[in-house]
Amino acid sequence: MGSVGKIIVFKLAATNDSSSMKKFCRQFYGYLDRSCNYRYQYRRRGLLDEHPHLKLQRGVLVVRKEDAEPILSFLESYNAEIFARDITLQEEDEEQLRVKGD
């Protein structure tokens, strides 16, 4: 039987303005920073870069159970609507989460 993971479905509140949405996306997903008139590029890491995850579609993530708490806390800080449940991971899911995390 597979290990336990967590599925997280979230939707940000419509009251967030564009600057707070930009800040959220940069902190959550990371971004590509360019300097010196696009001469240099730097990948700025986000919260999801620190935790192995599977992004199923927009606003839907599968994570290991031990990695769920910091992600849920971050989403709550932006007043997101969150649906989170424990799930049983298939072998291929476990392998993808292991490869992304190592």
C-alpha positions in Angstrom: 0.0 0.0 0.0 1.3 3.5 -0.8 2.3 6.2 1.6 0.0 9.1 2.7 0.1 12.4 0.9 -2.1 15.4 0.8 -4.0 17.0 -2.0 -4.4 20.8 -1.7 -6.9 22.7 -3.8 -6.8 26.5 -3.4 -8.3 29.6 -4.8 -7.2 33.1 -3.9 -9.8 35.7 -2.8 -11.0 38.0 -5.5 -10.3 41.0 -3.3 -6.5 40.7 -3.8 -5.2 43.4 -6.1 -2.7 42.8 -8.9 0.3 43.8 -6.7 -0.5 41.3 -4.0 -1.2 38.6 -6.6 2.2 39.3 -8.1 3.8 39.1 -4.6 2.0 35.8 -3.9 3.1 34.2 -7.2 6.7 35.3 -6.7 6.8 34.0 -3.1 4.9 30.8 -3.9 6.2 29.7 -7.3 9.4 31.7 -7.7 10.4 33.7 -10.7 13.1 34.5 -13.3 14.9 37.7 -12.4 16.7 39.5 -15.2 19.3 42.2 -14.8 21.5 44.4 -16.9 19.0 44.8 -19.7 18.2 41.0 -19.8 21.9 40.1 -20.1 21.8 38.0 -16.9 19.1 35.7 -15.6 18.7 34.4 -12.1 16.1 31.9 -10.9 14.6 33.2 -7.6 13.2 30.3 -5.6 9.7 30.2 -4.2 8.1 28.1 -1.4 7.2 25.3 -3.8 10.9 24.9 -4.8 11.7 23.9 -1.2 9.0 21.1 -1.1 8.5 18.3 -3.6 5.1 18.6 -5.2 3.0 17.6 -8.2 1.0 20.4 -9.8 -2.0 18.7 -11.3 -3.6 21.9 -12.6 -4.0 25.5 -11.6 -4.6 25.6 -7.9 -4.3 21.9 -7.3 -1.2 20.3 -5.7 -0.2 16.9 -4.3 2.5 17.0 -1.6 3.9 14.6 0.9 2.0 14.8 4.2 5.1 16.2 6.0 5.4 19.0 3.5 1.8 20.2 3.7 1.9 22.4 6.8 4.2 25.2 5.5 2.2 25.4 2.2 -1.1 25.5 4.0 0.1 28.2 6.4 1.4 30.3 3.5 -2.0 30.0 1.6 -3.9 30.9 4.8 -1.8 34.1 5.1 -3.3 35.2 1.8 -6.8 34.3 2.8 -7.1 31.6 0.2 -10.0 29.2 0.1 -8.4 25.9 0.8 -9.6 22.3 0.4 -7.0 19.8 1.8 -7.4 16.0 2.3 -5.2 13.1 3.0 -4.8 10.7 0.0 -3.0 7.5 -0.6 -0.1 8.0 -3.1 0.4 5.6 -6.0 3.9 4.2 -6.6 4.5 6.5 -9.5 3.4 9.5 -7.4 5.8 8.5 -4.7 8.6 8.2 -7.2 7.9 11.6 -8.7 7.8 13.2 -5.3 11.0 11.5 -4.3 12.9 12.6 -7.5 11.7 16.2 -7.2 12.7 16.3 -3.5 16.2 14.7 -3.9 
